[in-house]
Structure formats: structure tokens, C-alpha cells
Amino acid sequence: MTVIALTIAGSDSGGGAGIQADLKTFSALGAYGASVVTALTAQNTRGVQAVLDIPPDFVATQMDSVLGDLAVDAVKIGMLSQPPTIEAVAAGLRRHGVRHVVLDPVMVATSGDRLISDSAIATLRETLLPLASLVTPNLPEAGALLGEPMPLSEADMLRQGRRLLALGCPAVLMKGGHGGGSESTDLLVTAAGEMRLEAPRHATRNTHGTGCTLSAAIAARLAAGLDLAEAVREAKAYVTAAIAAADRLAIGTGSGPVHHFHRWW
């Protein structure tokens, strides 16, 4: 059986995040990757220079085209910057009934550039989050989804994770990459309990696309048939290794990408 994963996200012209990072991750983890482009960005390792949103009806047409033909095992959702686009994606998911949906609520690029409108945050929370199998916010994104400050402690991460569960998503991965200390700690929060995932924090500025890569890796492993906990563990290990190998690449003059193909190059 061919494992197929679909990314619904924005394009990163610099190749380090978004659709490009997702497709690289799918390939590295043995999944055939398909894509629905929600926005075009003029972007490089120094930042985002411009964003061009794809019309929502064309986003919907892309979804129908792919999901009407390919037997997609999992969907990863990334950058959705406007409410009509979020609504179009939610409607497409309801039409096609994909089993695994990993929602990465992309709001700010690694460079600090804002990628989503304020009105879109409420639409994302109310319309799309209840359709996801897993939502993967980093700490600033979790706070923004809840209208609260960014969590500063593990206890705050757990509390906000539980609040996000109450909004209708069955699982939340609170990503601790914005925290401090020598370890990067994530918390997988479900109704059954919590799972703590630790990894060494590597000193590198080449972390562009880490969030996209992690959510895509989870989707790829879910598509392959792993249960949620094992998919998250394997995805965390893959991203940690990709960050550790990032300085083997020389890409651009700013925040470069992680090394998606560290096992082969």
C-alpha cells in the first residue's frame, strides 16, 4: 500500500517552511506527498517580504481534485491567513472525511513576521479546531488561540493544553521550543492524560520551518498507521535530528532551514 499524506498550507519561496518543508518531510518519512496551496509568499531566510492569498474557491477546488482521486491517509494543515480560506478548508474536510487531520496553527514565521489576520484566529478556533485530530501550537500560538499570555511554565502549558481540548479537539501537542533551558519539552495532552516529550536543545540559528516539519512528520507517521503517541514520538525524534544537522547546510544569510534529509545527505 502506498502511504499518502496531503499538506494544505502556504508556499515558502525560500524552501525552508510551508508546503516545501512538508513535502520534504513526507518524502523523508516514506509518504507520497500531495499539496493544496493556500497562499504564496515572497520569503527567504531573512524574512517574509510579501504574501498573496489564493482565492478560497480555488483552495476548495484543489481539495476536491486531490481528495476526490487520491486515497489520502492523513492531512496536515498549515498557514491559513484569512477567515474565508479557513471556512473553505473546513468545508472540504467535512465533504471528504479524512481520518487524520493535524492542524498546525501557523501565525508567525520564525523571522517574526505575522502570517495571519486577527479575525482569522477566532475562525480557526471555532471552525477548524473541532475538525482536527491533533492541534500543534507553539507557546505564542497557544496563548493567541485562547486570548491569553504565552505560557511561561510547564504547568501553564498543561493548563492551556486542557483549555484547548475543551474547544473540541481530541488531542493537543503543546510545543516548548520557545521555552528556555537545555531541554526542549513538549506536552501531548489528551482526555486520557498527558505525555511529556524531552529532547536536547541545540544551539543553532537554523530553525526555519521546525513547526511545519514537526506537524508534517506527525501526519506522515499517522498516515503510515502508527498510533498518536508513537507518531508524535517518532516525529519529535526526526525533527530533533534535523535541527542537530541543520548547520551542515549553508542556505541563505538569515535563519536557515533544518536538514530534512539528514539521514541521506
C-alpha positions as CSV (number, residue, x, y, z in Angstrom):
1,M,0.0,0.0,0.0
2,T,1.2,3.5,-0.9
3,V,1.1,5.8,2.1
4,I,-0.3,9.3,1.0
5,A,-0.2,12.5,3.0
6,L,-1.7,15.8,2.0
7,T,-0.4,19.3,3.1
8,I,-2.8,22.3,3.0
9,A,-0.5,25.3,3.6
10,G,1.3,28.3,2.2
11,S,4.2,28.1,-0.2
12,D,7.7,29.3,1.1
13,S,9.6,30.5,-1.9
14,G,12.8,30.0,0.1
15,G,12.1,26.3,0.5
16,G,12.5,26.0,4.3
17,A,9.0,26.0,5.6
18,G,5.4,25.6,4.4
19,I,4.4,23.4,1.5
20,Q,8.1,22.8,0.6
21,A,9.1,21.7,4.1
22,D,6.0,19.5,4.4
23,L,6.7,17.7,1.1
24,K,10.4,17.1,2.0
25,T,9.3,15.7,5.4
26,F,6.7,13.4,3.8
27,S,9.4,12.1,1.4
28,A,12.0,11.6,4.1
29,L,9.5,9.6,6.2
30,G,8.2,7.4,3.3
31,A,4.9,9.1,2.4
32,Y,3.8,10.2,-1.0
33,G,3.1,13.9,-0.7
34,A,0.3,15.9,-2.3
35,S,-0.5,19.6,-1.8
36,V,-3.1,22.3,-1.7
37,V,-1.6,25.8,-1.8
38,T,-3.4,28.4,0.4
39,A,-1.0,31.3,-0.1
40,L,2.1,32.3,-2.0
41,T,4.9,34.1,-0.1
42,A,7.9,36.0,-1.2
43,Q,10.2,34.7,1.5
44,N,13.8,33.9,2.2
45,T,15.9,33.1,5.3
46,R,15.8,36.8,6.3
47,G,12.0,37.1,6.4
48,V,8.7,37.4,4.6
49,Q,8.6,40.2,2.0
50,A,5.0,39.7,0.7
51,V,2.0,37.3,0.9
52,L,-0.5,36.6,-1.8
53,D,-3.6,34.7,-0.7
54,I,-5.1,32.1,-3.0
55,P,-8.9,32.6,-3.6
56,P,-10.9,30.4,-1.3
57,D,-12.9,28.8,-4.1
58,F,-9.6,27.7,-5.8
59,V,-8.4,26.3,-2.5
60,A,-11.7,24.3,-2.3
61,T,-11.2,23.1,-5.9
62,Q,-7.7,21.9,-5.2
63,M,-9.0,19.9,-2.2
64,D,-11.7,18.3,-4.3
65,S,-9.3,17.5,-7.0
66,V,-6.8,15.8,-4.7
67,L,-9.2,14.2,-2.2
68,G,-11.6,13.1,-5.0
69,D,-8.9,10.9,-6.6
70,L,-6.1,10.1,-4.1
71,A,-6.6,7.8,-1.1
72,V,-5.2,10.3,1.4
73,D,-4.3,8.8,4.7
74,A,-3.6,12.0,6.7
75,V,-3.8,15.7,6.2
76,K,-1.5,18.4,7.6
77,I,-2.9,21.9,7.7
78,G,-0.6,24.9,8.0
79,M,-0.9,28.6,7.0
80,L,-4.5,29.8,6.6
81,S,-4.3,33.6,6.8
82,Q,-8.0,34.6,6.2
83,P,-11.4,33.5,7.5
84,P,-12.9,32.6,4.1
85,T,-9.9,30.3,3.4
86,I,-10.3,28.6,6.8
87,E,-14.0,28.1,6.1
88,A,-13.3,26.7,2.7
89,V,-10.8,24.2,4.2
90,A,-13.2,23.2,6.9
91,A,-16.0,22.6,4.4
92,G,-13.6,20.5,2.3
93,L,-12.7,18.3,5.3
94,R,-16.3,17.7,6.0
95,R,-17.1,16.8,2.4
96,H,-14.3,14.2,2.2
97,G,-14.0,12.9,5.7
98,V,-10.3,12.4,6.1
99,R,-9.4,10.3,9.2
100,H,-6.3,12.0,10.5
101,V,-6.1,15.8,10.5
102,V,-3.0,17.5,12.0
103,L,-3.6,21.3,12.5
104,D,-0.5,23.5,12.9
105,P,-2.0,27.0,13.7
106,V,0.7,29.0,11.9
107,M,0.6,32.6,13.0
108,V,4.1,34.0,13.0
109,A,7.1,32.9,10.9
110,T,10.5,32.1,12.6
111,S,11.7,35.5,11.4
112,G,8.9,37.2,13.5
113,D,6.7,38.1,10.5
114,R,2.9,37.9,11.2
115,L,1.2,35.4,8.8
116,I,-2.4,35.5,9.9
117,S,-5.1,38.2,10.5
118,D,-6.6,38.8,13.9
119,S,-10.1,37.8,12.6
120,A,-8.7,34.5,11.3
121,I,-7.7,33.4,14.8
122,A,-11.3,33.3,16.0
123,T,-12.4,31.5,12.8
124,L,-9.6,28.9,13.2
125,R,-10.5,28.3,16.8
126,E,-14.3,28.0,16.2
127,T,-14.5,26.4,12.8
128,L,-11.4,24.3,12.1
129,L,-10.0,23.2,15.5
130,P,-13.0,20.9,16.3
131,L,-12.4,19.0,13.0
132,A,-8.7,18.3,13.8
133,S,-7.4,15.0,15.2
134,L,-4.4,16.9,16.7
135,V,-3.5,20.6,17.0
136,T,0.2,21.6,17.4
137,P,0.6,25.1,18.7
138,N,3.8,26.6,19.9
139,L,3.7,28.7,23.1
140,P,2.8,32.0,21.5
141,E,0.2,30.4,19.3
142,A,-1.4,28.6,22.2
143,G,-1.8,31.9,24.0
144,A,-3.2,33.6,21.0
145,L,-5.8,30.9,20.4
146,L,-7.0,31.3,23.9
147,G,-6.7,35.0,24.2
148,E,-4.2,34.6,27.0
149,P,-0.5,35.4,27.5
150,M,2.1,32.9,26.3
151,P,2.6,30.1,28.9
152,L,5.8,30.5,30.8
153,S,5.9,27.3,32.8
154,E,5.1,23.6,32.2
155,A,2.1,24.0,34.5
156,D,0.8,26.8,32.3
157,M,1.4,24.7,29.2
158,L,-0.7,21.9,30.7
159,R,-3.5,24.2,31.7
160,Q,-3.7,25.8,28.3
161,G,-3.5,22.4,26.6
162,R,-6.5,21.3,28.6
163,R,-8.4,24.5,27.7
164,L,-7.7,23.8,24.0
165,L,-9.1,20.3,24.5
166,A,-12.3,21.8,25.8
167,L,-12.7,23.7,22.5
168,G,-13.3,20.3,20.7
169,C,-10.0,18.9,19.5
170,P,-9.3,15.4,20.9
171,A,-5.5,16.0,21.3
172,V,-3.1,18.9,21.7
173,L,0.7,19.0,21.3
174,M,2.0,22.0,23.3
175,K,5.4,22.7,21.7
176,G,8.0,24.0,24.1
177,G,10.6,25.2,21.6
178,H,10.1,28.9,22.7
179,G,10.9,28.0,26.3
180,G,14.3,28.1,28.0
181,G,16.7,25.6,29.4
182,S,18.9,22.9,27.9
183,E,15.9,20.7,27.1
184,S,13.0,21.3,24.7
185,T,9.9,19.9,26.3
186,D,6.6,19.2,24.5
187,L,3.4,18.1,26.2
188,L,0.9,15.8,24.4
189,V,-2.4,16.4,26.1
190,T,-5.5,14.2,25.6
191,A,-8.6,13.3,27.6
192,A,-6.8,10.2,28.8
193,G,-3.9,12.1,30.2
194,E,-0.6,13.7,29.3
195,M,2.7,12.6,27.8
196,R,5.9,14.5,28.2
197,L,8.5,14.6,25.4
198,E,12.0,15.9,26.0
199,A,14.9,16.5,23.6
200,P,18.2,18.3,23.9
201,R,18.0,22.0,22.8
202,H,20.6,22.5,20.0
203,A,22.4,25.9,19.7
204,T,21.7,26.9,16.0
205,R,20.0,29.8,14.3
206,N,18.9,27.4,11.5
207,T,15.5,26.6,12.8
208,H,13.3,27.9,10.0
209,G,10.3,25.6,9.4
210,T,10.6,23.5,12.5
211,G,6.9,23.8,13.3
212,C,5.9,22.9,9.8
213,T,8.3,20.0,9.8
214,L,7.1,18.5,13.1
215,S,3.4,18.6,12.2
216,A,4.1,17.2,8.7
217,A,6.2,14.4,10.3
218,I,3.3,13.5,12.7
219,A,0.9,13.4,9.7
220,A,3.3,11.1,7.8
221,R,3.6,8.7,10.7
222,L,-0.2,8.7,11.3
223,A,-0.7,8.0,7.6
224,A,1.6,5.0,8.0
225,G,-0.6,3.5,10.6
226,L,1.1,4.5,13.9
227,D,-1.0,5.5,16.9
228,L,-0.9,9.1,18.0
229,A,1.6,8.7,20.8
230,E,4.1,6.8,18.7
231,A,3.6,9.1,15.7
232,V,4.4,12.1,18.0
233,R,7.5,10.4,19.5
234,E,8.9,9.5,16.1
235,A,8.2,12.9,14.7
236,K,9.9,14.6,17.6
237,A,13.0,12.5,17.2
238,Y,13.1,13.2,13.4
239,V,12.8,17.0,14.0
240,T,15.4,16.9,16.7
241,A,17.9,15.2,14.4
242,A,17.0,17.6,11.6
243,I,17.8,20.6,13.8
244,A,21.0,19.0,15.1
245,A,22.2,18.5,11.5
246,A,21.0,22.0,10.3
247,D,24.5,23.6,10.4
248,R,25.7,21.0,7.8
249,L,23.7,23.1,5.3
250,A,24.7,26.6,4.1
251,I,21.4,28.2,3.0
252,G,21.0,31.9,2.9
253,T,22.2,34.6,5.3
254,G,19.5,34.5,7.9
255,S,17.6,31.8,9.8
256,G,18.2,28.8,7.6
257,P,16.2,25.6,7.4
258,V,16.5,22.4,9.3
259,H,18.1,19.4,7.4
260,H,15.1,17.4,6.2
261,F,17.4,14.8,4.5
262,H,20.0,14.4,7.2
263,R,19.9,10.6,7.0
264,W,20.9,10.7,3.3
265,W,22.9,13.8,2.6
